[in-house]
Amino acid sequence: MRSILKKQIIRLILPSGEGISLTPTPDVMDALMAEQTAIKAELNAMQNRQELANELAQAILQHLMIVNQYINFRQHEIRCLERLFLSLLQQLAAFYDQKEQTPEGLARIFRQHGLKVGRFLLETNGSHLQMLKNDQLVVHRVPCEEYEAPFQFELLGIEMDQLQEPVLDLGSGTQARLVQALRERGLEAYGLERMEPGDNPFIYVANWLDFYFAPDKWGTVISNMAFSNHFWHHHLRKDGDYTTYAQKYMEILRSLQVGGSFIYAPGLPFIEPLLEENSDTYTVCYRELDQPSLESNMQEEDMHPSRWYVAQVVRKR
């Protein structure tokens, strides 16, 4: 029965396209009014509304992160969005319990909720990623690709017999192709991915900014067009969270075992020279890459000529 309410709310908030609807559309309103008996029964029978609220919040987050890879939510921000949806469900339960339900009253609830969600998204991710257009919050399209394992091995210059275990693929993607390929070759490998990958016991589901990289744990950390790509993005943004990324970068390096490596692309020319100059703990090796041809969906930072190389930071002691 839950599918009725969940389906209609998602249909209302996520219309066709890449935006978030802030006001209810007439067709969805008609469906919510027509199915009010079933929806009321569903809400009254629901023992844990928080569970549905969490599912609705996750549906929004997954949609946004697919459309734009730079959209990002920390754990405390996800909890905030879940509370917004729990409040919506409570208001809907109260509405359907009234003797008389009017379309205007229902529209008012969803309009207020839409404004709260829109404000939340703008506060957490900034207007540079989204813009208000009519009754929608439009998200600029910056998709993320999942690459085949052989391509990543070649691009990053990875030699299987030189990989120190265990291996962590940072931003592994939901299909975790690199992790699967490494494990098929007998290596102890894991992935870290913020998007729900399904039933995969070798994937940590977490935001890398919330994940704790324990000291001296990893033999090799690999990240292709993931962590350093986002670090670049925040480095160039006036309101970027570059300090948090720099701190997490150093935490990743401290998580390496002696002799272990952090292998990533694109490179970070604004931090690696500082690492070499001020530390005798790490050494950095560089491998040039061909600059890609310009594509319509590429961002300005994607074309920055100084970033196109692979970096391998090795912990010496």
For each residue, the residues with C-beta under 8 A, 3 or more apart:
1: 4 38 41 42 45
2: 5 6 42 46 52
3: 6 7
4: 1 7 8 35 38 39 42
5: 2 8 9 39 42 43 52 92
6: 2 3 9 10 52 55 56
7: 3 4 10 11
8: 4 5 11 12 28 31 32 35 39
9: 5 6 12 13 56 88
10: 6 7 13 14 56 59
11: 7 8 14 15 28 31
12: 8 9 15 21 24 25 28 32 110
13: 9 10 20 21 60 114 117
14: 10 11 20 21 59 60 63
15: 11 12 19 21 25 136
16:
17: 136
18: 67 138 139 141
19: 15 133 136 137 138 139
20: 13 14 60 64 114 117 118 121 136 137 139
21: 12 13 14 15 24 25 114 135 136
22: 111 114 115 117 118 135 136 137
23: 107 110 111 114 135
24: 12 21 28 29 32 106 107 110 111 114
25: 12 15 21 28 29
26: 29 30
27: 30 31
28: 8 11 12 24 25 31 32
29: 24 25 26 32 33 103 106 107 110
30: 26 27 33 34
31: 8 11 27 28 34 35
32: 8 12 24 28 29 35 36 39 106
33: 29 30 36 101 103 106
34: 30 31
35: 4 8 31 32 38 39
36: 32 33 39 40 96 101
37: 40 41
38: 1 4 35 41 42
39: 4 5 8 32 35 36 42 43 92 96
40: 36 37 43 44 93 96 97
41: 1 37 38 44 45
42: 1 2 4 5 38 39 45 46
43: 5 39 40 46 49 89 92 93 96
44: 40 41 93
45: 1 41 42
46: 2 42 43 49 52 89
47:
48: 51 52
49: 43 46 52 53 86 89 90 93
50: 53 54 82 86
51: 48 54 55
52: 2 5 6 46 48 49 55 56 85 89
53: 49 50 56 57 82 83 85 86 88 89
54: 50 51 57 58 82 85
55: 6 51 52 58 59
56: 6 9 10 52 53 59 60 85 88
57: 53 54 60 61 78 81 82 84 85
58: 54 55 61 62 196
59: 10 14 55 56 62 63
60: 13 14 20 56 57 63 64 81 117
61: 57 58 64 65 73 78 81
62: 58 59 65 66 195 196
63: 14 59 60 66 67
64: 20 60 61 67 68 71 121 139
65: 61 62 68 69 71 72 194 195
66: 62 63 143 144 195
67: 18 63 64 71 139 141 142 143
68: 64 65 71 129 139 140 141 142 143
69: 65 142 143 144 230
70: 125 129 142 230 233
71: 64 65 67 68 125 129 139
72: 65 125 207 209 230
73: 61 77 78 81 124 125 207
74: 77 78 207 209 210
75: 78 79 207 210
76: 79 80
77: 73 74 80 81 120 124
78: 57 61 73 74 75 81 82
79: 75 76 82 83
80: 76 77 83 84 120
81: 57 60 61 73 77 78 84 85 117 120
82: 50 53 54 57 78 79 85 86
83: 53 79 80 86 87
84: 57 80 81 87 88 113 116 117 120
85: 52 53 54 56 57 81 82 88 89
86: 49 50 53 82 83 89 90
87: 83 84 90 91 113
88: 9 53 56 84 85 91 92 109 110 113
89: 43 46 49 52 53 85 86 92 93
90: 49 86 87 93 94
91: 87 88 94 95 109 113
92: 5 39 43 88 89 95 96 109
93: 40 43 44 49 89 90 96 97
94: 90 91 97 98
95: 91 92 98 101 105 106 109
96: 36 39 40 43 92 93 101
97: 40 93 94
98: 94 95 101 105
99:
100:
101: 33 36 95 96 98 105 106
102: 105 106
103: 29 33 106 107
104: 107 108
105: 95 98 101 102 108 109
106: 24 29 32 33 95 101 102 103 109 110
107: 23 24 29 103 104 110 111
108: 104 105 111 112
109: 88 91 92 95 105 106 112 113
110: 12 23 24 29 88 106 107 113 114
111: 22 23 24 107 108 114 115
112: 108 109 115 116
113: 84 87 88 91 109 110 116 117
114: 13 20 21 22 23 24 110 111 117 118 135
115: 22 111 112 118 119
116: 84 112 113 119 120
117: 13 20 22 60 81 84 113 114 120 121
118: 20 22 114 115 121 122 132 137
119: 115 116 122 123
120: 77 80 81 84 116 117 123 124
121: 20 64 117 118 124 125 130 137
122: 118 119 125 126 127 130 137
123: 119 120
124: 73 77 120 121
125: 70 71 72 73 121 122 129 130
126: 122 129 130 237 239
127: 122 130 131
128: 237 239
129: 68 70 71 125 126 139 140
130: 121 122 125 126 127 137 138 139 140
131: 127 137 138 140
132: 118 136 137 138
133: 19 136 137 138
134:
135: 21 22 23 114
136: 15 17 19 20 21 22 132 133
137: 19 20 22 118 121 122 130 131 132 133
138: 18 19 130 131 132 133
139: 18 19 20 64 67 68 71 129 130
140: 68 129 130 131
141: 18 67 68 297
142: 67 68 69 70 297 299
143: 66 67 68 69 297
144: 66 69 173 225
145: 225
146: 173 174 175 177
147: 151 152 155 173 177 224 225
148: 151 152 177
149: 152 153 177 178 180 181 182
150: 153 154 181
151: 147 148 154 155
152: 147 148 149 155 156 158 177 178 222 224
153: 149 150 156 158 160 181
154: 150 151 157
155: 147 151 152 224 265 289 310
156: 152 153 222 224 263 265 287 310
157: 154 287 310 312
158: 152 153 162 163 222 263
159: 162 163
160: 153 163 185 187
161:
162: 158 159
163: 158 159 160 167 182 187 219 220
164: 167 219 220 257 259 260 261
165: 187 188 189 219 220
166: 188 189 190 217 218 219 220
167: 163 164 182 187 188 189 190 218 219 220 221 222
168: 189 190 191 192 218 220 221 222
169: 172 176 178 179 182 189 190 191 192 222 223
170: 192 208 221 222 223 226 227 252 264
171: 192 193 208 223 224 225 226 227
172: 169 176 177 178 179 191 192 193 197 203
173: 144 146 147 176 177 191 193 195 197
174: 146 193 195 196 197 198
175: 146 180 197
176: 169 172 173 179 180 191 193 197 200 202 203
177: 146 147 148 149 152 172 173 180 181
178: 149 152 169 172 181 182 189 191 222 224
179: 169 172 176 182 183 189 190 191 202 203
180: 149 175 176 177 183 184
181: 149 150 153 177 178 184 185
182: 149 163 167 169 178 179 185 187 189
183: 179 180 186 187 188 189 202
184: 180 181
185: 160 181 182
186: 183
187: 160 163 165 167 182 183
188: 165 166 167 183
189: 165 166 167 168 169 178 179 182 183 202
190: 166 167 168 169 179 202 203 204
191: 168 169 172 173 176 178 179 197 200 202 203 204
192: 168 169 170 171 172 203 204 206 208 211
193: 171 172 173 174 176 197 203 204 205
194: 65 205 206 207 208
195: 62 65 66 173 174 205
196: 58 62 174 205
197: 172 173 174 175 176 191 193 200 203 205
198: 174
199:
200: 176 191 197 203
201:
202: 176 179 183 189 190 191
203: 172 176 179 190 191 192 193 197 200
204: 190 191 192 193 211
205: 193 194 195 196 197
206: 192 194 210 211
207: 72 73 74 75 194 210 211
208: 170 171 192 194 211 227 248
209: 72 74 244 245 248
210: 74 75 206 207
211: 192 204 206 207 208
212: 251
213: 217 218 248 251 252 254 255
214: 217 255
215: 254 255
216: 254 255 256 257 258
217: 166 213 214 255 257
218: 166 167 168 213 221 255 256 257 260
219: 163 164 165 166 167 256 257 259 260
220: 163 164 165 166 167 168 260 261 262 263
221: 167 168 170 218 252 255 256 260 261 262 263 264
222: 152 156 158 167 168 169 170 178 263 264
223: 169 170 171 226 227 228 262 263 264
224: 147 152 155 156 171 178 264 265
225: 144 145 147 171 229 265 266
226: 170 171 223 229 230 264
227: 170 171 208 223 230 231 248 249 252 264
228: 223 231 232 264 265 266 267 268 311
229: 225 226 232 233 266
230: 69 70 72 226 227 233 234 245
231: 227 228 234 235 242 245 246 249 268 271
232: 228 229 235 236 266 268 301 304 307
233: 70 229 230 236 237 240 299 301
234: 230 231 237 240 241 242 244 245
235: 231 232 240 242 245 268 270
236: 232 233 240 300 301 304
237: 126 128 233 234 240 242
238:
239: 126 128
240: 233 234 235 236 237 245
241: 234 244 245
242: 231 234 235 237 245 246
243: 246 247
244: 209 234 241 247 248
245: 209 230 231 234 235 240 241 242 248 249
246: 231 242 243 249 250 271
247: 243 244 250 251
248: 208 209 213 227 244 245 251 252
249: 227 231 245 246 252 253 268 271
250: 246 247 253 254
251: 212 213 247 248 254 255
252: 170 213 221 227 248 249 255 256 262
253: 249 250 256 262 275 282 313 315
254: 213 215 216 250 251
255: 213 214 215 216 217 218 221 251 252
256: 216 218 219 221 252 253 260 261 262 313 315
257: 164 216 217 218 219 260 315
258: 216 315 316 317
259: 164 219 314 315 316
260: 164 218 219 220 221 256 257 314 315
261: 164 220 221 256 312 313 314 315
262: 220 221 223 252 253 256 311 312 313
263: 156 158 220 221 222 223 310 311 312
264: 170 221 222 223 224 226 227 228 267 268 310 311
265: 155 156 224 225 228 289 309 310 311
266: 225 228 229 232 289 307 308 309
267: 228 264 272 286 306 307 308 309 310 311
268: 228 231 232 235 249 264 271 272 307 311
269: 272 273 306 307
270: 235 274
271: 231 246 249 268 274 275
272: 267 268 269 275 276 284 311 313
273: 269 276 277
274: 270 271 277 278
275: 253 271 272 278 279 282 284 313
276: 272 273 279 282 283 284
277: 273 274
278: 274 275
279: 275 276 282
280: 316 317
281: 315 316 317
282: 253 275 276 279 313 314 315 316
283: 276 313 314 316
284: 272 275 276 311 312 313 314
285: 311 312 314
286: 267 309 310 311 312
287: 156 157 309 310 311 312
288: 308 309
289: 155 265 266 308 309 310
290: 308
291: 303 305 308
292: 295 298 302 303 308
293:
294: 298 303
295: 292 298
296:
297: 141 142 143
298: 292 294 295 302 303
299: 142 233 302 303
300: 236 303 304
301: 232 233 236 304 307
302: 292 298 299
303: 291 292 294 298 299 300
304: 232 236 300 301 307
305: 291 308
306: 267 269
307: 232 266 267 268 269 301 304
308: 266 267 288 289 290 291 292 305
309: 265 266 267 286 287 288 289
310: 155 156 157 263 264 265 267 286 287 289
311: 228 262 263 264 265 267 268 272 284 285 286 287
312: 157 261 262 263 284 285 286 287
313: 253 256 261 262 272 275 282 283 284
314: 259 260 261 282 283 284 285
315: 253 256 257 258 259 260 261 281 282
316: 258 259 280 281 282 283
317: 258 280 281
